[in-house]
Amino acid sequence: MTESELIQGCLANKASAQEKLYGLFSRRMMAVCLRYTKSRAEAEDVFHEAFVKVFKNMHTWQGGSFEGWMRRIFVNTAINHYHQSKKYFDHVDASYAETMVASSDNIISTLSNQELMELINAMPEGYRLVFNLYVVEGYNHNEIAEMLGIAEGSSKSQLSKAKAYLKKLIEVRLISAA
C-alpha cells in the first residue's frame, strides 16, 4: 500500500489504513516526542495526543511531505504541552555555562547516539527546547520565538547557553569516564 493509498484509507476512516500509518510513523514520531519531554510517560501522552490530531486533521494536509506535515503536528503538540505544564524556562547560572574546558573537535564522536540523547535530555528544559527546535528540527530563531512566546534574542541566547551547557556535560562525562 502506498503512502497516498494509506492517506486515502485514513480519510475514509478505515481502521486497517490507520493502523498501518501508525506503524509506519510511530517510531520516528515517538523520537520527536522524547526530545521535547522530560519522561517517557510524558512523551507517550504527547505522542497519543498528536496522533489523534493527525487523524482528526488529515483532511487539511495539502500535499508535500506528509511526514513533514506530521512532524510539525508532533512538535507543535509537544510545545503546547510544554506551555500548559510550565510557564517559564529553567535557567542555569550563566557563569556555569561560561566555565568551559577546552576540548577537541571530535568530542561528540566518542559518544553513542543514546549517550548524546541522554545528555541533551539532561539540559534544562528551556535550553533543550530551543536546542531541539533549532538544531534538530531546523527552525530559525524568529520561528522559535513565535512558537515559544519569547523574544528572538532570548532564543539566540538560550541556544548559545544550551550549546555551552551541552559541551560542559560532555566534558564532565568524558572526564568521569577516564
N, C-alpha and C positions, 0 to 999 in steps of 0.2 A: 504494500500500500504506500503510495507516495505521500509527501507532506501535504500536498493540495487535497488529496482524497481524504486524508485524516482530518483536515480542517473542515472540509465539507461534511464529513460524518459527524464531527463535533457540533457543527452548526445545526445539524438535523437531530441533535440530542441522542446520538447513537452511543450507548454505553461502551461498546467494543472499540469505537474510534477514540473515545475519551480515555479509555484505559491504555490504549497504545500510545497516544500522545503523552500521557502522564509517564509511561515507561520510557519513552524516548528522551524526555527532557528532565526527568525528576532528579537525576544525579547532578547535572550541571546547575540546575536552579537551586538545589539544596546547598551547593557550594557557595552560591551567591548569598543565600540567607545566612550561612555560617559566618561569612565575612563581616556581616553587619550586626550581629547579635552577640550577647555575652555567653550564651549557653546553647547546648543542642536543643533543649526543650523550647527555649525562646525562638530558635531558628525554625523548629518544626511548626510552631504557631504561625510565624510569618509565612512559611512555605505553604501551609494549607490555605491560609487567607489569600495569598497571592494566586494560587491555582484556582480557587473559586472565582476570583476576579478575571482570570484568563478565560475560563469557560463562560462566565457571565457576559464578558465584553468582547468575545471573539468576533462578533459581527462588526465591531469598529475597526478591525485590522484592515488597512487599506493597501496591502501588498508590501513588497520589500522583504526584508529579512524577518521571518516570523519569529525566529529565536531572539533576534534583537528586540522585537516588539515585546516578547515575553519577558526578557531580561529587564527591560525598563519597568514593567509592571512589578517585578520582584524587587528591584532596587527601590522604587517608589514606595512599595508596601513596607519595606524594611525601614526606610526613612520616616514614614508616617508612624510606624511602631515606636521608633526612637523618640519622636516628638511627643507621643502620647505618654511614654513612660519616663521621660526625663526632660526637664526644662532647660538645663544648662550643661555645657560641656564640662567634663572633668578636666581641670587644669593641673599641670605639674609645675613645680617651681622652675622657672626658666633657667636658673643657674645650673640646675641638674642637666638640662639638655645641652648647655654650653660647655660643660666639662667633659669633652670627648677626648679619648685617647687616639693617637694616630694609628691607622690600620691600613692593611694592604687593600688594593682594589678588588682582590679576589676573595674577600672575606665571606661573601654570601655563598660562593661556590662550595664552601666547606659544609654547608648546611643542607639537609634534605628539605624537600617541599613541606613535609609535615612539621619539621622544626621551625621553618620560616613562618608557616601559618600560625604556629603556637606563639611565636614572638610577636607577630602582628596583632594577634588576639590579646596579647598581654598589654598592649598600649592603652592608655586612657581612651575612653570612648570617643571623645571629640577628635583626637588625633587619628584614631582608627577609621572613623567615618570619612574624614577628609582624605586620608591616605588612600583608602579603597576607591572612593569616587574618582579621585584624580589619577592615581597610578594604575589601578586595575580596570576601572570602567571607562576611563578616558574622558571624563567630563572636564570642562575648563573651570577656572575659578569663579567666573560670573555665574555659570550654571549651578555650581556647588553652593555659592552664596544664596542664590534664589531658592534652591531646594531646602537648605537648612535654616533659612531665615537669618543669615548673618551677613556682615559686610564682606565684600570681596577681599579686602585687606586681611580680614580675620581668617578667611580660607587660606590665603597665601601663608600667613603666619602659622596657622595650625599645621599646614603641610611641612613647612620648614622645621618646626618643632617635632613633628612626627618622624621625619627622616633622621633627625639628630637623636631622638629617643630610641628609634629602632636600631640605629648604629650602636648606641650605647648598650642596648640589650644584647646585641650580637657579640659585642666585645666582652661583656661580662660572661656570656655563655661560653665563649671560646677560652677565656682566662680560667674559668672554673673547670673546664674540661681538660685543661693542660696539666 
